[in-house]
Structure formats: C-alpha cells, structure tokens
Amino acid sequence: MRRVVVTGMGAVTPLGNHLQETWAGMAEGRQGIGLITKFDTENYKVKVGAEVKDFDPLEHFEKSELRKNDLFTQYAVCAAEEAMQDSGLSAKAGEENIDPQRLGVYVGSGIGGINTIVTESNKLYGAGKRVSPFMVPMMIGNMAAGTISIRCNAQGPTLPVVTACATSSHTIGEAFRAIKHGYADAILAGGAEAAICPLAISGFTSCMALTTNPDPATACTPFDKRRSGFVIGEGAAVLVLEEYEHAIARGAHIYGEICGYGNTADAHHVTAPHPEGAGIIRAIRLALEEAGEAPEQQGSHTYINAHGTSTPLNDKTETLAFKAVFGDAASSIAISSTKSMTGHMLGAAGAVEAIACLKALETGCVPPTIGYEEPDPECDLQYTPNQAEHRELQTALSTSLGFGGHNACLLFRKAPKE
C-alpha cells in the first residue's frame, strides 16, 4: 500500500482568508465569532455567527464570474488555489509536474448553494421574475469540486461527499484511500460552506441546534458546563494529499502523513449522537487500527482535535468515546475544540480541523479551547483551556460527527524524516 502525505493547504475561515492567518488565529486563541452582519437579526433568536471577514473573491475570480458561482464555491476555489500554490503542484498545460489524469478533487459541502436557492426562490415566488440561467449549477453541492477540477485541470477521480458536519473529514479520508490504493497520485480534498442566511439560521434554530446566547465571547464554549448549542460558521479549507514517493521526488514540503481513517454510522437518530458514542468509538478504533497505533500507547505525544460543537450531547458523548477507546491514557492526551474560535463550519469543519492537527504536529503548538470557564463533571479530560500548549507531538486525531449519524476519524503522524 502506498503512503499518503499532505503537501499543501489553503483556508478561508472566520479567523482569516488564508492558511497562515487561520493558523495564527488558532494558535493565539483569537475569537472569530461575532454578531451576525449578513442580515438583520432583530426578529431572530440567534444573534451570533462566525462569518468570513473582508473576503475578496476578486483575488481568484474575474468580476463577471461572480454571478455564476455561489459563495460556497467562491470560498472553495480560493482555498483550493492557495493549497495548490502552497504545494507547488500543477496540472496546467506548460506548468505540469503531475499527470492531470492522476490529479483528483474530493471537495464537498453539507448544504451547498443555499444562498442561490433563497435568492432565486425570492425572484420567482416573491417578484414573479425569471430565475437565473446559472441557478442550477450554482446551487448543486458538487459544483465546488467541479469548478476546482476545471480551474486546476484535474482530470482524475473527482467527487463531492455530503455527510453534513462530517463532510470534509470524509472527503479527506476517501481521498487518502484513493491514493493509497493507486487510483490517483494527488487529490485536493476538503469542504466549503456558506450558510449564514435567514433560512439556514431559522432551520437550525427550529431543530434546537444553535445557541441563542447573544454574547460572542461566551456563545461557543465546548466541554464547558454552560454550553448551549453550536455557533454556525462559514468558509472553506482544502488540503493537497499526495503519494509519498511522488512528493519526495519533486522535493515537496510535507506537513504530515495520513495514516488512518475510520468511517462509521450510528444508525440511531437523525440529529442526536448515539448516547454511548458507539459509532464514533468504532471510527476512532478503525483509524488507529489502520495506522497500526495501539490506543493504550497514546498519551502526552498525542493531540485530538475534537468535534467539540458546544452542544450538551456531543461534548459529553465524545468524552465518553475518548475514555472508552484510550482508557487511562485519555487523561494525558491533549484535546481541544477549535470550533470555540471558528464556530461550526459545517461541511468545511473537518478540513479546517485537519489543518489544525497538521500544524500542531509541525509546530508542537496545541491550539486552545477558548471561553472555557466552568468545568462539567461529565467532561473531565484535558481540553487545553484558553491558552495554547506546547508539546512534542507524534500523532494527531480529528473526530467529526454529522447529522444522520455519520462519524469520521482521521489519524495523522508527524512528517516523516527525509
């Protein structure tokens, strides 16, 4: 089986519109959550969100192209092109250092072009006007992947994944498997979301998923006793996964190695996790098994970027899962939820959190869980409260859970010595 490494990363997040800004924000414990500005929230219970700020799509798009691409696709393209530039890979004519037919794109979205759906519905049903001829390609969830493949001349295996909040952990995991088994030499993998709009906020509020706490500083408090629901975020993150020997041959910088992936379903409930964490427990164990890592041998050299949504059920369930898998070793593992800073970026969350894992391995900096003040007896592990911690890390895991009972776990190792 072939080894798979990460050689490029790009991000558009509430902490910054590029990779380095996003990671600096995580390491510093900067708050990316604020009052929603995209629409007037006076008549809405939810007042806060984690918005992308000062985004300039003209860095990557001609002005005439913007009306043909939903915001989630714009975010995805910007992150993907940054990742490709970071990696030094190109499949474009005259610049090729990879066979275009061996370069793929696995980029998904939990919701897709919801802003386009709302805008065009209002045109038709509100004003009786003709909808845009670009409506369908703008709203469908595969269009981020499709647009990136066109932009990058990626002619290899290309598909989106839609597993709600686990989407981009699954895109990375499935891309890892595709390269490992020889179907591609490199794949851009990640996710994008742009769903901070009245319809999405109303829907999530009605199913009692979002916090109604109006204070941005205390609205998202993963593993804290005061947690009351997640804060919706937006943006995109894309990683370039590459076969190890291919990366070495061209002298690429390697952020880390992907060594294990677990993909399971709870088969329990459409929105609530299994109360005993059965599905995520199996996903973590599968990732460890594939990587050849013994659970009991994890400890102070291990980092877990938890799904950590700041919902009463998720955080308690994840804590149970970590204890079940790692036993006594769980208490010495550094855990954090970067959603305390980025909010919950839905289909982009797993990819952003994979970046956090890889940068933690590269730098030894464990990003904090900010806003943590009041311990919960049911969440009693080391959640890296409020300040980053420095450790000699060797492995990092990222866990993701999605509506529908989807679970994913990715396991990364520190970059191999060349």
Secondary structure, DSSP 4 states (H G I P E B T S, - for coil): ---EEEEEEEEEBTTBSSHHHHHHHHHHT----EE--SS--TT-S--EEB---S--GGGTS-GGGGGGS-HHHHHHHHHHHHHHHHHT---STTT-SS-GGGEEEEEE-SS-SHHHHHHHHIIIIIS-PPPPTTHHHHHSTTHHHHHHHHHHT--SSB-----GGGHHHHHHHHHHHHHHTTS-SEEEEEEEE---SHHHHHHHHHTT-B-----TTTS--TTBTT--SB-BB-EEEEEEEEEHHHHHHTT----EEEEEEEEEE--S-SSSPPTT-HHHHHHHHHHHHHHT--GGG-STTEEEE----S-HHHHHHHHHHHHHHHGGGGGGSEEE-THHHH-B-GGGHHHHHHHHHHHHHHH-EE--BTT--SBBTTB-S---BSS-EE----EEEEEEEETTTEEEEEEEEEPPP-
